[in-house]
Amino acid sequence: MKRRELAEYIKETIVDVLTEVSQEDVDTAKAYNDELEKTKDLTADLTEDDDVEPTSKDIKKDDSISTISRKLQDTNKEMKAVVNKWKKAEGEDKERLLVRLKDLTKIKKELEGLI
């Protein structure tokens, strides 16, 4: 087989293979590549944060564990106060206090999740 014939054969083979790929396959590959890029960004962020020890400035931030635990204690105190009021209340006040208790429970669970 001559060089020219080989080049023509390769060219025809490439064209045949490329025409077999549908637009749906191309779209799927693009979506996969986009997700892969997002994953690379996320893993880069995780590896950077894992190796670094928190500084005193990081500890003093508003979202430190001590601040979160203080907020959790305040939430628990407020829940106890609302429960006591709920026990004594009647009618519409009781329903309003129940809604407040449910809100405080959500807040408490979020804070516990942060600790």
Secondary structure per residue as TSV (DSSP state, phi and psi in degrees):
chain	resnum	aa	ss	phi	psi
A	1	M	-	360.0	130.8
A	2	K	-	-80.0	162.3
A	3	R	H	-59.6	-42.2
A	4	R	H	-65.0	-44.0
A	5	E	H	-64.3	-39.5
A	6	L	H	-63.4	-43.0
A	7	A	H	-62.0	-41.6
A	8	E	H	-64.4	-41.9
A	9	Y	H	-63.3	-44.7
A	10	I	H	-63.1	-43.0
A	11	K	H	-61.3	-45.7
A	12	E	H	-63.7	-39.9
A	13	T	H	-64.6	-43.2
A	14	I	H	-63.4	-43.6
A	15	V	H	-63.3	-40.6
A	16	D	H	-63.5	-44.2
A	17	V	H	-65.5	-42.9
A	18	L	H	-68.8	-32.3
A	19	T	H	-75.2	-20.6
A	20	E	H	-72.9	-20.7
A	21	V	S	-76.8	127.1
A	22	S	-	-88.2	166.3
A	23	Q	H	-65.4	-32.3
A	24	E	H	-63.5	-39.8
A	25	D	H	-64.5	-38.9
A	26	V	H	-65.6	-43.5
A	27	D	H	-64.0	-40.5
A	28	T	H	-63.8	-42.0
A	29	A	H	-64.7	-39.8
A	30	K	H	-64.4	-43.1
A	31	A	H	-63.8	-40.9
A	32	Y	H	-62.8	-43.2
A	33	N	H	-65.1	-38.2
A	34	D	H	-63.2	-44.0
A	35	E	H	-64.7	-36.4
A	36	L	H	-64.8	-40.1
A	37	E	H	-63.9	-41.3
A	38	K	H	-61.8	-41.8
A	39	T	H	-64.7	-39.9
A	40	K	H	-61.2	-41.4
A	41	D	H	-63.7	-42.4
A	42	L	H	-66.0	-43.1
A	43	T	H	-68.6	-31.8
A	44	A	H	-65.9	-40.4
A	45	D	H	-64.9	-39.9
A	46	L	H	-67.7	-41.7
A	47	T	H	-70.0	-32.5
A	48	E	H	-67.0	-41.4
A	49	D	H	-76.7	-27.7
A	50	D	H	-69.2	-32.8
A	51	D	S	-86.2	-12.6
A	52	V	-	-97.0	129.1
A	53	E	-	-78.6	144.2
A	54	P	-	-68.0	140.9
A	55	T	-	-90.3	171.6
A	56	S	H	-64.2	-29.9
A	57	K	H	-66.1	-40.9
A	58	D	H	-63.7	-38.9
A	59	I	H	-68.0	-33.2
A	60	K	T	-81.2	-4.0
A	61	K	S	-61.0	164.7
A	62	D	T	-62.9	-25.6
A	63	D	T	-100.7	27.6
A	64	S	S	-72.2	165.1
A	65	I	H	-63.4	-37.5
A	66	S	H	-64.6	-39.5
A	67	T	H	-67.5	-41.9
A	68	I	H	-64.8	-41.9
A	69	S	H	-67.5	-33.6
A	70	R	H	-65.9	-42.5
A	71	K	H	-63.2	-37.3
A	72	L	H	-64.8	-41.4
A	73	Q	H	-64.1	-42.3
A	74	D	H	-62.3	-39.7
A	75	T	H	-64.9	-42.2
A	76	N	H	-62.2	-41.5
A	77	K	H	-62.6	-44.3
A	78	E	H	-64.9	-38.6
A	79	M	H	-62.4	-41.6
A	80	K	H	-63.6	-40.8
A	81	A	H	-65.3	-42.1
A	82	V	H	-67.2	-37.5
A	83	V	H	-63.0	-42.9
A	84	N	H	-62.3	-41.3
A	85	K	H	-66.0	-38.6
A	86	W	H	-63.3	-39.0
A	87	K	H	-62.5	-35.0
A	88	K	H	-87.7	-20.6
A	89	A	-	-78.4	163.2
A	90	E	-	-139.8	150.9
A	91	G	T	68.3	-128.5
A	92	E	H	-65.2	-36.9
A	93	D	H	-62.0	-38.3
A	94	K	H	-64.5	-41.0
A	95	E	H	-65.8	-42.4
A	96	R	H	-62.7	-42.5
A	97	L	H	-68.2	-33.1
A	98	L	H	-64.8	-41.5
A	99	V	H	-62.5	-42.0
A	100	R	H	-63.5	-39.4
A	101	L	H	-62.9	-40.0
A	102	K	H	-64.4	-40.9
A	103	D	H	-63.5	-43.6
A	104	L	H	-65.0	-34.0
A	105	T	H	-65.1	-41.5
A	106	K	H	-61.4	-44.3
A	107	I	H	-62.3	-43.7
A	108	K	H	-61.1	-43.4
A	109	K	H	-65.1	-38.8
A	110	E	H	-63.4	-44.3
A	111	L	H	-65.1	-40.2
A	112	E	H	-64.6	-33.4
A	113	G	H	-68.0	-29.1
A	114	L	H	-77.2	-23.9
A	115	I	-	-81.4	360.0
